[in-house]
Each structure stands twice: as C-alpha cells, then as structure tokens.
Amino acid sequence: MGTAAGVNTSHLEPTFKRTARIWWAWVWRSALFGGAAGLFGSVVLSLSGILEHISEKAGQALGLAVGVALAVPIGIWVFQIILEKDFGEFRVRLVPKAPPAPAPSPIDEITPDPRID
C-alpha cells in the first residue's frame, strides 16, 4: 500500500489499546483451554491409579510434567487462533520480510580498462 500525505497506510501502530486487545484474547482463551486440559490431565492421572503407586513428591513432579506437556501445544494452538481472529479494525498477520536489496556489484579492478594506456 502507498502513503498519503506522509502517513504509512500499510500498517497500524501497535498502540497500548490494540496490544491489550490481542493480549487479552490470548490470555482468556489460554486460561479456558489450559484449564480444561489440566482438568482432563488430572482426571486421567487419577483414573489411571498411577498416583496411588508413587510418592507424593513423584506425583507432584508427574503432574507438573503432564501440565507442561499439555500447556505448550495448547498455548501455541491458542496463539494460532489469535492469528486468525478479526479484531474489528485490524487483524494480526504474518507478513514475509522483503528480500534484501542486492548489493551493488563491485568495480572490476582486475581487468584494466582498454581505453587507458
């Protein structure tokens, strides 16, 4: 997109309000889906009976490991949802970087200019 009167129209400024909207959209979804995944993990661990056969400390470590194993992919999935969300006046998009400008070719100093003798 071009510019009009010196204003860049290809993007919106990341103001506090816009950034807060994106952050909040990610936080509440992460809490909701993360909480559901945590509940599911707890139920599976409880029903499996594993926690009854290990120490309390090992159970805490296992619970933490299961929580992290669920939280990471859920957090990434929720972030993907945010990248596809319409925020009214804007959308968050991944835009490829422009390729770097080609370097100017160096002056060939090895081959002398035949006009100069």
GUROMI-131617 format. One record per atom (N, C-alpha, C): residue in one letter; atom name; x, y, z; residue number from 1. Coordinates in pm, 1 decimal. Atoms other than C-alpha are relative to their C-alpha. Example, Ala and Ser with C-alpha at 12.3 -4.5 7.8 and 13.67 -1.06 7.14 Angstrom:
BEGIN
  domi  drenti         X         Y         Z  mise
     a       N      89.0    -119.0       0.0     1
     a      CA    1230.0    -450.0     780.0     1
     a       C      90.0     120.0       0.0     1
     s       N     -82.0    -119.0      -6.0     2
     s      CA    1367.0    -106.0     714.0     2
     s       C     -77.0     109.0      73.0     2
END
This chain:
BEGIN
  domi  drenti         X         Y         Z  mise
     m       N      84.1    -117.8       0.0     1
     m      CA       0.0       0.0       0.0     1
     m       C      88.0     123.3       0.0     1
     g       N     -78.8    -120.9      12.0     2
     g      CA     114.2     351.2     -54.5     2
     g       C     -13.2      89.6     120.8     2
     t       N      10.5     -97.7    -106.9     3
     t      CA     139.6     657.9     155.7     3
     t       C     -80.4     119.0     -48.9     3
     a       N      77.8    -119.7      31.9     4
     a      CA     -89.0     958.4     165.2     4
     a       C      40.0     107.8      98.8     4
     a       N     -41.2    -113.5     -83.4     5
     a      CA      40.5    1289.1     297.6     5
     a       C     101.4     -42.6     104.9     5
     g       N    -105.1      41.8     -91.0     6
     g      CA     338.3    1113.4     457.2     6
     g       C     -43.4    -101.1     104.6     6
     v       N      48.7      97.3     -97.0     7
     v      CA     122.9     863.4     651.9     7
     v       C       9.3    -139.0     -61.7     7
     n       N     -13.8     136.4      49.3     8
     n      CA     211.3     495.8     609.0     8
     n       C    -130.1     -74.7      25.4     8
     t       N     127.9      69.5     -14.1     9
     t      CA    -113.2     305.4     542.5     9
     t       C      15.7    -150.6      -7.7     9
     s       N     -18.4     143.7      11.3    10
     s      CA      43.2     -40.5     521.5    10
     s       C     -11.7     -70.8     134.7    10
     h       N      14.6      61.9    -131.6    11
     h      CA      15.5     -99.4     896.4    11
     h       C     -56.7     100.6      99.3    11
     l       N      47.9     -83.7    -110.3    12
     l      CA    -141.5      31.5    1215.4    12
     l       C     105.9      -2.4     109.4    12
     e       N     -94.8      -5.4    -110.4    13
     e      CA      67.9     140.6    1509.4    13
     e       C     -43.8     -96.3     110.4    13
     p       N      35.4      90.6    -110.3    14
     p      CA      82.6    -115.0    1792.0    14
     p       C     -22.6      77.8     129.5    14
     t       N      32.0     -80.3    -118.1    15
     t      CA     -86.4     109.4    2048.0    15
     t       C     -25.8     -90.7     120.0    15
     f       N      27.4      76.5    -121.8    16
     f      CA    -142.1       2.7    2406.9    16
     f       C    -136.2     -68.2      -9.4    16
     k       N     135.5      55.4       8.3    17
     k      CA    -514.9     -49.2    2340.8    17
     k       C      -5.0    -120.4     -94.2    17
     r       N      -0.1     111.6      95.7    18
     r      CA    -458.8    -269.9    2033.5    18
     r       C      77.6    -118.9      55.3    18
     t       N     -82.0     106.7     -56.8    19
     t      CA    -185.2    -467.2    2205.0    19
     t       C     -73.1     -68.5     116.0    19
     a       N      76.0      56.6    -112.3    20
     a      CA    -402.5    -514.6    2515.1    20
     a       C    -113.8     -89.3     -50.9    20
     r       N     107.7      83.6      56.7    21
     r      CA    -687.6    -649.6    2297.5    21
     r       C      54.6    -134.8     -44.6    21
     i       N     -61.9     125.4      45.3    22
     i      CA    -455.9    -908.8    2142.1    22
     i       C      40.2     -82.9     120.5    22
     w       N     -44.5      70.3    -119.8    23
     w      CA    -307.4    -998.7    2480.9    23
     w       C    -119.0     -62.8      73.4    23
     w       N     116.4      50.6     -72.2    24
     w      CA    -649.1   -1035.6    2645.5    24
     w       C     -64.6    -115.7     -75.4    24
     a       N      57.4     108.0      80.3    25
     a      CA    -779.4   -1250.4    2357.2    25
     a       C      80.7    -128.3      19.9    25
     w       N     -84.3     117.7     -21.5    26
     w      CA    -483.0   -1482.9    2409.8    26
     w       C     -11.7     -50.9     143.8    26
     v       N       1.3      40.1    -141.6    27
     v      CA    -495.0   -1483.7    2792.7    27
     v       C    -126.4     -76.6      36.4    27
     w       N     121.3      69.2     -45.5    28
     w      CA    -861.0   -1575.7    2841.0    28
     w       C     -17.3    -133.3     -70.7    28
     r       N      10.0     128.1      69.8    29
     r      CA    -850.2   -1844.8    2572.8    29
     r       C     100.5    -100.7      56.5    29
     s       N    -101.2      88.4     -58.1    30
     s      CA    -528.9   -1986.7    2717.4    30
     s       C     -44.9     -52.7     135.7    30
     a       N      48.3      42.5    -132.2    31
     a      CA    -680.3   -1993.8    3066.1    31
     a       C    -113.5    -101.1     -13.8    31
     l       N     113.1      89.6      18.6    32
     l      CA   -1000.3   -2157.9    2943.4    32
     l       C      43.5    -137.0     -52.7    32
     f       N     -40.9     127.2      59.4    33
     f      CA    -843.7   -2422.1    2720.1    33
     f       C     108.8     -68.4      82.9    33
     g       N    -102.5      57.6     -87.8    34
     g      CA    -543.8   -2469.4    2951.7    34
     g       C     -61.7     -62.2     124.3    34
     g       N      69.4      56.2    -116.5    35
     g      CA    -775.1   -2519.9    3248.6    35
     g       C     -72.2    -128.8     -33.9    35
     a       N      68.8     122.3      43.4    36
     a      CA    -980.0   -2773.3    3054.7    36
     a       C     100.3    -113.1     -21.7    36
     a       N    -102.9     102.9      21.8    37
     a      CA    -663.2   -2958.0    2951.3    37
     a       C      57.4     -48.1     133.0    37
     g       N     -49.6      38.3    -132.0    38
     g      CA    -535.4   -2951.3    3309.3    38
     g       C     -97.6     -89.8      73.8    38
     l       N     102.6      83.5     -61.5    39
     l      CA    -863.8   -3092.7    3436.2    39
     l       C      -0.5    -139.1     -62.6    39
     f       N      -4.5     128.3      70.3    40
     f      CA    -850.2   -3363.4    3170.3    40
     f       C     122.2     -81.2      43.7    40
     g       N    -121.6      69.2     -43.7    41
     g      CA    -489.8   -3448.1    3265.7    41
     g       C     -12.5     -53.1     141.5    41
     s       N      19.4      43.8    -139.3    42
     s      CA    -582.7   -3465.9    3634.8    42
     s       C     -91.8    -120.5       7.8    42
     v       N      94.3     112.5       0.3    43
     v      CA    -877.0   -3696.5    3565.2    43
     v       C      68.6    -126.8     -51.4    43
     v       N     -70.6     116.6      55.4    44
     v      CA    -660.8   -3924.7    3350.1    44
     v       C      98.7     -55.4     101.7    44
     l       N     -95.4      47.4    -101.1    45
     l      CA    -389.8   -3939.3    3617.7    45
     l       C     -71.3     -66.9     117.3    45
     s       N      73.4      57.7    -112.7    46
     s      CA    -646.1   -4007.3    3890.9    46
     s       C     -60.3    -135.0     -35.6    46
     l       N      63.7     124.8      40.5    47
     l      CA    -833.3   -4275.0    3698.1    47
     l       C     101.0    -109.8     -31.2    47
     s       N    -100.9     100.4      35.2    48
     s      CA    -513.0   -4446.0    3589.8    48
     s       C      54.2     -70.8     123.1    48
     g       N     -50.7      60.1    -122.4    49
     g      CA    -416.0   -4513.9    3950.7    49
     g       C     149.5      17.4      18.4    49
     i       N    -144.9     -19.7      -8.7    50
     i      CA     -58.2   -4409.3    3887.8    50
     i       C      37.1      73.5     128.0    50
     l       N     -33.2     -82.4    -116.6    51
     l      CA     -67.2   -4152.9    4167.5    51
     l       C      -4.4     -78.3     130.8    51
     e       N       8.6      82.0    -121.9    52
     e      CA    -154.6   -4423.5    4423.3    52
     e       C     123.8     -85.9      20.1    52
     h       N    -115.6      89.4      -5.8    53
     h      CA     163.1   -4615.5    4343.8    53
     h       C     133.9      72.9       3.7    53
     i       N    -124.3     -76.6      -7.6    54
     i      CA     416.7   -4334.9    4361.3    54
     i       C      -7.3      95.8     117.9    54
     s       N      -4.2     -90.9    -114.5    55
     s      CA     528.7   -4094.8    4631.1    55
     s       C     -69.4     132.4     -33.6    55
     e       N      65.9    -129.9      20.4    56
     e      CA     366.0   -3756.7    4682.9    56
     e       C      88.7      92.6     -83.7    56
     k       N     -93.2     -85.6      74.1    57
     k      CA     678.1   -3579.7    4552.8    57
     k       C       5.3     -41.6    -147.4    57
     a       N      -1.2      48.2     138.9    58
     a      CA     687.6   -3800.2    4241.1    58
     a       C    -131.6      34.5     -69.6    58
     g       N     130.5     -37.3      55.2    59
     g      CA     315.9   -3734.4    4190.2    59
     g       C      -4.5     146.8     -39.2    59
     q       N      -6.3    -142.3      32.8    60
     q      CA     377.9   -3360.2    4202.0    60
     q       C      84.4      23.3    -125.3    60
     a       N     -86.9     -14.1     116.9    61
     a      CA     661.6   -3392.7    3950.6    61
     a       C     -70.8     -50.3    -126.0    61
     l       N      74.0      53.6     114.4    62
     l      CA     445.7   -3608.2    3722.4    62
     l       C    -111.2      96.0     -41.5    62
     g       N     105.3     -97.8      29.8    63
     g      CA     158.9   -3359.6    3748.5    63
     g       C      55.8     122.6     -71.0    63
     l       N     -64.3    -114.3      64.4    64
     l      CA     395.4   -3075.5    3658.4    64
     l       C      39.6     -34.2    -143.8    64
     a       N     -41.9      41.7     134.7    65
     a      CA     533.9   -3269.7    3360.4    65
     a       C    -120.1     -11.2     -94.4    65
     v       N     121.2      11.7      81.8    66
     v      CA     184.1   -3350.4    3232.8    66
     v       C     -56.3     139.0     -30.1    66
     g       N      49.2    -136.2      20.0    67
     g      CA      80.6   -2987.2    3282.1    67
     g       C      78.8      74.1    -106.6    67
     v       N     -83.6     -66.8     100.6    68
     v      CA     375.0   -2856.1    3079.6    68
     v       C     -21.3     -63.5    -136.6    68
     a       N      20.3      69.8     127.3    69
     a      CA     325.1   -3123.3    2812.0    69
     a       C    -132.0      39.3     -65.5    69
     l       N     128.2     -45.1      54.8    70
     l      CA     -34.4   -3004.7    2771.8    70
     l       C      -1.0     150.2     -27.9    70
     a       N       5.9    -146.2      10.8    71
     a      CA      23.3   -2630.2    2819.7    71
     a       C      70.9      53.3    -124.3    71
     v       N     -76.6     -53.2     113.4    72
     v      CA     283.0   -2581.4    2547.5    72
     v       C     -78.3     -11.5    -131.1    72
     p       N      73.5       5.6     126.6    73
     p      CA      85.7   -2717.7    2250.0    73
     p       C    -133.3      75.1       4.5    73
     i       N     125.9     -74.9     -10.6    74
     i      CA    -238.9   -2564.9    2381.7    74
     i       C      26.1     148.6     -15.3    74
     g       N     -34.6    -140.6      13.3    75
     g      CA     -72.0   -2224.6    2416.2    75
     g       C      31.6      38.0    -144.8    75
     i       N     -31.1     -25.7     140.9    76
     i      CA      61.3   -2247.5    2060.5    76
     i       C    -127.6      -3.3     -83.2    76
     w       N     126.7      10.2      73.3    77
     w      CA    -279.2   -2357.4    1930.2    77
     w       C     -86.5     124.3      23.0    77
     v       N      78.0    -120.4     -30.6    78
     v      CA    -449.6   -2065.7    2108.4    78
     v       C      60.3     120.8     -71.8    78
     f       N     -64.0    -109.9      70.8    79
     f      CA    -193.4   -1827.2    1960.0    79
     f       C     -34.6      -4.4    -148.6    79
     q       N      40.6      14.7     140.5    80
     q      CA    -276.2   -1967.6    1616.6    80
     q       C    -142.4      52.9     -19.4    80
     i       N     136.8     -52.4       6.8    81
     i      CA    -643.7   -1889.2    1684.0    81
     i       C       3.5     153.3      -4.7    81
     i       N     -10.6    -146.3      -4.6    82
     i      CA    -544.1   -1528.7    1765.4    82
     i       C      50.0      53.6    -133.7    82
     l       N     -51.2     -44.8     129.4    83
     l      CA    -351.3   -1501.5    1438.4    83
     l       C    -107.1      -3.9    -108.4    83
     e       N     108.9       9.8      97.7    84
     e      CA    -673.2   -1591.7    1253.2    84
     e       C    -120.0      86.9      37.9    84
     k       N     114.1     -76.3     -52.6    85
     k      CA    -902.0   -1364.4    1461.0    85
     k       C     -10.8     138.2     -64.1    85
     d       N      29.5    -134.9      47.6    86
     d      CA   -1065.3   -1047.2    1331.9    86
     d       C     -25.1      87.4     122.4    86
     f       N      13.8     -89.5    -114.5    87
     f      CA   -1025.0    -765.6    1587.1    87
     f       C     -78.0     126.9     -34.5    87
     g       N      78.5    -116.9      38.5    88
     g      CA   -1264.2    -527.3    1411.8    88
     g       C      77.6      89.4     -93.9    88
     e       N     -75.0     -92.9      84.4    89
     e      CA   -1034.3    -254.0    1289.4    89
     e       C     130.5     -59.8     -52.1    89
     f       N    -125.4      59.9      45.1    90
     f      CA    -739.6    -491.6    1241.0    90
     f       C      -1.8    -151.1      16.8    90
     r       N     -28.9     142.1     -14.6    91
     r      CA    -616.5    -848.1    1210.2    91
     r       C     149.9     -13.5      19.0    91
     v       N    -142.5      26.9     -15.2    92
     v      CA    -281.7    -988.6    1317.8    92
     v       C      38.7     -93.1    -113.8    92
     r       N     -40.3      78.2     116.3    93
     r      CA     -99.0   -1123.8    1013.1    93
     r       C     149.4     -23.2       1.4    93
     l       N    -140.5      28.0      23.4    94
     l      CA     230.9   -1289.9     939.9    94
     l       C      30.9      45.8    -141.7    94
     v       N     -34.7     -56.2     129.5    95
     v      CA     391.5   -1099.5     656.1    95
     v       C     145.7     -33.9     -28.6    95
     p       N    -140.6      32.0      29.4    96
     p      CA     704.8   -1221.1     480.5    96
     p       C      82.7     128.2     -10.9    96
     k       N     -90.8    -113.7      12.7    97
     k      CA    1002.0    -991.0     500.1    97
     k       C      33.5      19.9    -146.4    97
     a       N     -43.7     -29.7     135.8    98
     a      CA    1102.8    -817.2     180.4    98
     a       C     140.5     -55.3     -17.4    98
     p       N    -135.9      51.3      19.6    99
     p      CA    1408.6    -977.8      25.7    99
     p       C     100.5     114.8       8.8    99
     p       N     -98.7    -107.8     -10.4   100
     p      CA    1728.4    -785.4      91.6   100
     p       C      34.0      54.7    -137.8   100
     a       N     -37.6     -63.4     126.4   101
     a      CA    1827.7    -538.9    -175.6   101
     a       C     132.4     -58.7     -46.8   101
     p       N    -126.6      56.0      47.6   102
     p      CA    2100.2    -677.7    -399.3   102
     p       C     113.8      99.0      22.3   102
     a       N    -116.5     -84.8     -22.9   103
     a      CA    2444.7    -547.9    -316.3   103
     a       C      48.9      55.2    -133.7   103
     p       N     -52.6     -52.6     126.0   104
     p      CA    2590.7    -316.2    -576.5   104
     p       C     121.3     -80.5     -42.3   104
     s       N    -112.4      80.5      47.8   105
     s      CA    2835.5    -500.6    -795.5   105
     s       C     128.8      77.8      18.3   105
     p       N    -127.7     -69.4     -21.4   106
     p      CA    3196.2    -421.7    -708.9   106
     p       C      62.8      38.4    -133.9   106
     i       N     -71.1     -43.5     121.1   107
     i      CA    3406.8    -235.7    -960.3   107
     i       C     108.5    -102.5     -29.2   107
     d       N     -95.9     102.2      39.1   108
     d      CA    3613.9    -484.8   -1151.0   108
     d       C     137.5      65.0     -15.2   108
     e       N    -132.0     -60.9       2.4   109
     e      CA    3969.0    -378.7   -1067.7   109
     e       C     103.8     -92.1     -62.0   109
     i       N     -96.6      93.9      55.9   110
     i      CA    4134.3    -691.3   -1210.2   110
     i       C      20.3      24.9    -149.2   110
     t       N     -11.0     -22.6     143.1   111
     t      CA    4056.8    -621.6   -1575.4   111
     t       C      20.2     149.1     -24.2   111
     p       N     -22.1    -144.4      23.4   112
     p      CA    4213.0    -290.2   -1678.6   112
     p       C     -87.4      48.4    -114.9   112
     d       N      79.7     -63.2     104.8   113
     d      CA    4016.2     -53.0   -1892.3   113
     d       C      86.9      12.2    -124.4   113
     p       N     -85.7      -1.6     119.3   114
     p      CA    4145.7     -99.5   -2251.9   114
     p       C      16.9     141.0     -57.6   114
     r       N     -11.7    -134.5      52.9   115
     r      CA    4091.1     271.5   -2322.3   115
     r       C     114.1      77.3      67.0   115
     i       N    -106.4     -69.6     -73.5   116
     i      CA    4353.9     365.9   -2066.7   116
     i       C     131.4     -73.4     -26.8   116
     d       N    -132.9      57.4      21.8   117
     d      CA    4717.5     305.1   -2171.9   117
     d       C     105.8      91.7      50.3   117
END
